[in-house]
Amino acid sequence: MIKNNLTIEGIPAILWGEPSDKLFIAVHGNMSSKDDDAIVIFSEEATDKGYQVLSFDLPEHGERKGEDYACKVQNCVSELTVIMGYAQAISSDISLFACSMGS
């Protein structure tokens, strides 16, 4: 499976799979990251069905541990808006997969 690491306006992210008009945004749970087991398993299943998956690290998670930017609702909503903007630029059919606090 293709796994492209990228940064979207300072947010570490991964774009999983071949280019597709169908995309899932995957949001991890508490104490997790953009490439935790649940995201990897979901990405494998979704890409097998022709989707791409875009996952990213929420504040204070994954590559962002230790940053001075709190994982608060307003910060996460702001970042989801950025991620959604990127997703809309590459896909016309966007769905959501979320775990735990990510939902």
Phi, psi and omega in degrees: 000138177288136179224105180255115175280136178211172176233128181247105182048046177086359181261117177296133184215167174227135172252113185262136171093175179289153174306140183205154173286346181255127185223138169254134165269126181249124182245121183284172180264186181297141179063028185234197182201177183295344181231034176287172185303317181298320180291318179298312180297315179299316181298319178299315180294315183292318180293328175297336180261011174092010177266159162258158178231133176245114177244158183207162178270123172290162177306143178066021180227155177055230180294351185259007176300137178089352176291150177269061180212106190292148175274076179247158184308312184296324178290318180293320178297318178300317180288323175299326177296318177297313180297318178297320177300317177296315181301318180294334179285339184244352184213150177254355183227098188246131177235171182235136169236124183220146180242142169050234182295340178296336180271000000 
